[in-house]
Structure formats: C-alpha cells, structure tokens
Amino acid sequence: MAKVREDAPFDKICYIGCGVTTGIGAVINTAKVEIGAKAVVFGLGGIGLNVIQGLRLSKSDAQRIETILRNGEA
C-alpha cells in the first residue's frame, strides 16, 4: 500500500502501480533474463512496453528484443 496525493490523476497512478511494476518485475524477478539473452515481447501495451524497459534497465543487456503484435494492434 502506498499513500497517494489527493490530486494525483487516478488513470496515471494505476498505470504506474500495475504496468510498470508488472513489466519490469517480470523481467527481473520471474524470467530472470540472463546476460546477452534474446527476448520476445508479445504485445506493446502497458505491460509489454515496460517489459522492454525492464530488459534495458536490467543487467541482462539483451542482445536482441523482438516484438510481436496481434493483427490490428499498433
């Protein structure tokens, strides 16, 4: 639980509280991406974009990051 300012926009704090922590946490804690790994990210929504951020921020220094989008997703 975290204290949030009264005037903080709810749609922004939800994104940070969910998408950022889930995406980066998936890379660092769940997948445990190794140094020099190649990664595939399915979808570029809030979580997918933050998986990419996690790959760049982590010590993995991923050699290659591929993204796969569903038909019509951009």
C-alpha positions, 0 to 999 in steps of 0.5 A: 500500500502506498499513500497517494496525493489527493490530486494525483490523476487516478488513470496515471497512478494505476498505470504506474502501480500495475504496468510498470511494476508488472513489466519490469518485475517480470523481467527481473524477478520471474524470467530472470533474463540472463546476460546477452539473452534474446527476448520476445515481447508479445504485445506493446501495451502497458505491460509489454512496453515496460517489459522492454524497459525492464530488459534495458534497465536490467543487467541482462543487456539483451542482445536482441528484443523482438516484438510481436503484435496481434493483427490490428494492434499498433 
